[in-house]
Every structure is written in structure tokens, then in C-alpha cells.
Amino acid sequence: YPWWGPPPEPAKELVLEGEGRLDAEGKLKVNIDTAPAKAAYANTDHRYTVVAEVTDLSRRLIKGEGSVTVTRNAYFAFVETQRGYWDAGDWVALTITTRLPDGKPHPVTGKVVVEEVIYRGDNGDTFTEEKREEIPVTTDALGPTTVRWRSKSTGQFKFTFVAPDAWGKEVRASTVVWVMGPGFNGRTYRFNGLELITDRREYKVGDTARLLINVNRPGAHVLLGTRAENGVLKTWDVIAMPQKTRVVTIPITAQDVPNFHVEATTVADGSVFQETREFFVPPQDSVLNVSVKADKKEYKPGDKAEITLTATNKDGQPVQADLAVSVFDSAILYIQGDLTPDPRAHFWGRKRTHHMQLESNLTRKFEIYNYHLNPPDLQ
């Protein structure tokens, strides 16, 4: 789709339409035949959107919309790492989540297969995955499950979660992790032209970020802008890459809240490679947690309600604050939704933006139009 416009809406096909009367419980049962979708698109999941319009006794039209997901497996599995990369000797922490198509946690019993990715050849032209360990796992019914594995050596490791589902199929999910250390030899691995990997998902003021830089040519040099904003490198340095990999430290200051960008550029084999990464520094000391608790679950007209408001900081400690309270009939929201904006987005929603700019003669092409070069013997 055009880069200057929004992405197009997914195409929808009308599969069922009709009218019906609600039963004594206010329900209407609708059957949707998914066999045609399976016959035409057996290798993809599907989502059916149901739109209903109901007219009540006061002739008010109420419209509702929902969706039904039809999947190839009984549940989904997700594997994520809690850091961008790890150091040799650390316990690699994996977060494994198994959910039903409606998003609810679904406990299952499976295993995590740990494989080391071995690169061979002059520049890692071929690779194999050699099995190192199997870890039995039972996912939690309340949310994500954490699995830890001790990294004894450096290298690239693949973690694959495998478990059966109720339909007799196998559900798999995997991720790849780099383990760095003093003995890591980047020359034996294959990378993209330029890679930037952060060691954490977010940072706090006073932390030191450790940025992993990978290139695919030993001896390359990288122009690294540690503070980039609106297409401009505010601070920069030239980083030498003798071993294809290097870790650069970046101190986090109060001026980096709520985010900042890092940009890198290198030239190899007649091509220019650029990468950028966004670092998140949430305003930890500027956002409060507010909870509302009533003394009873239900009240009758004329009853007095006692509401307890609690304000805490990021550590859960109570703080003194000025609060505004509004009480209204929630039925009004059927006519008009809540227009109150999120105060967090108002004060901290303006993040720094950055877009990479490049002008190089390596991207220029010189062509000759309507001109033919003949061999010397034909001239």
C-alpha cells in the first residue's frame, strides 16, 4: 500500500445474513459453516465478524459487534526472552505463554528443546542445529511461565517449545538468543549487514544500556549516533569492529525520558547498511497508581456508599495526591462514550521521533539512453 496513507482494511466476505427473534433469555443462536473457508484457505486462521442490530420495546436501535476466531490449532504458544541478549554464565530467562484463541491462558504440558546453531564455512555459509538439552515444562493457568536455562558457553541458541493439543496436532513456538562473552568469536557466525540488539526492553534513569552491534564483515567501521532525533545525529562516534561484534555502553540520564533513538550506519561490499533502535525510559517517578474500592458490591436507591481511594507510587508505597472523582449513571455511556483522555498520554505521550536519512553515491546509477556501444571490429 502507499507509504503516505494508512494500511488498507482487510477484505471481508459476507457469509451469512438474516433476521431472528430473541428467546426468553434474550439470546439468538446463529450457526456459521466454516467448511468453505477450510477448503479454500486451509493453511491460515480465520476470523468471523458478527454484527447484530436489536430494536427494543422503546424502538431504540442498539448495535453490537463481536468476532469469532477459527484456528488450525486448539491453542497458541509464544516464546519470548526477557532480554535482547545474554552473557555466558547467565541464566537465560524464557517467557512461555499458551493461550486459547479468545486470549485466555491455557495450561499444557510440553518441553523446551535447546539447540545450538553451528555455522560452518568461510563466512558461515552453512549452519546446523545441534540439540543440547530438553526441559520439561507445564505452563501456568494464570499467565506466562518462566523457564530458565544456564548458558555455559557463547554462541547462538534456539529454544523451541513443543506440546500436543486436544486435536492431535503439535503446537510449536521458537526464538533465537545470542549468548556473548570474552570467548565469543564473531568471525565464525553469519550476521546481517548491520544489527543492533539492546540488552533490555526498558531502562531507568541511572542505568547503563549495553548495545550489541553486529556486522557481517570483520574490520568494518560503524558510525554510531547515540542520540538521534528528527533525522539528526546529536551525538555520534565511529566504532571499529575487528571481530564483527562489539558491545557499546550508553549511560541513561534524566534527559532520555520517555525515550530516545540510536542510529548506526556502515558500508560493506559497495552497499550502505543502516539500523535504528528506540530505547524506552518510562517516567517512573511521575506516574501514580490509583485504585477505587467500594464497601459493598451492590446498593439500593437511597443507600450511602463509602468509596476508598488509594494512590501509590511505582514501589506500591502510599503517597499524598489531589484526586478528582466523578459519579454518574453508566447507562449514559450507551449514548455517548467517555471522552476523558488518559492523563498519562497527555503529559508523557509525546515521544521523541526519528527517521533515518541517507544520501550516498553508492545508490546512484549512471545509464546511457538511446546509445549503443558496438565492438571495435564493427565500427
QUITA-V181972 format. One record per backbone hydrogen bond with DSSP energy under -1.0 kcal/mol. NH is the residue of the N-H (numbers start at 1). CO is the residue of the C=O. If there is no record, write none. Layout:
BEGIN
nh=[NH NH]
co=[CO CO]
END
This chain:
BEGIN
nh=[5 23 26 38 39 40 41 44 46 48 50 52 54 56 59 62 64 66 68 70 76 78 80 82 86 88 89 90 92 94 95 96 97 99 100 103 106 110 111 112 113 114 115 116 117 118 120 126 128 130 132 133 135 137 139 145 147 149 151 155 157 158 159 160 161 162 163 165 168 171 173 175 177 179 180 184 188 189 195 197 203 206 207 209 211 212 213 214 215 219 220 222 223 224 225 227 228 229 230 232 234 235 237 239 241 246 248 250 252 256 257 260 262 263 264 265 266 268 271 273 275 277 279 281 284 286 289 291 293 295 303 308 310 312 313 316 319 332 333 334 335 336 346 347 348 349 351 363 378]
co=[2 27 23 34 35 36 37 41 70 68 66 64 62 60 56 54 52 50 48 46 99 97 95 93 178 180 151 87 149 147 80 145 78 76 104 100 98 137 162 135 160 133 158 130 156 128 126 120 118 116 114 114 112 110 108 96 94 92 90 179 177 115 175 113 173 111 171 169 165 163 161 159 157 155 86 181 185 186 214 212 280 252 204 250 248 197 246 195 244 241 217 239 265 237 263 235 261 232 353 229 227 227 224 222 220 213 211 209 207 253 254 279 277 225 275 223 273 271 268 266 264 262 260 258 282 283 312 310 308 306 300 293 291 289 317 313 311 329 330 331 332 332 342 343 344 345 349 360 375]
END
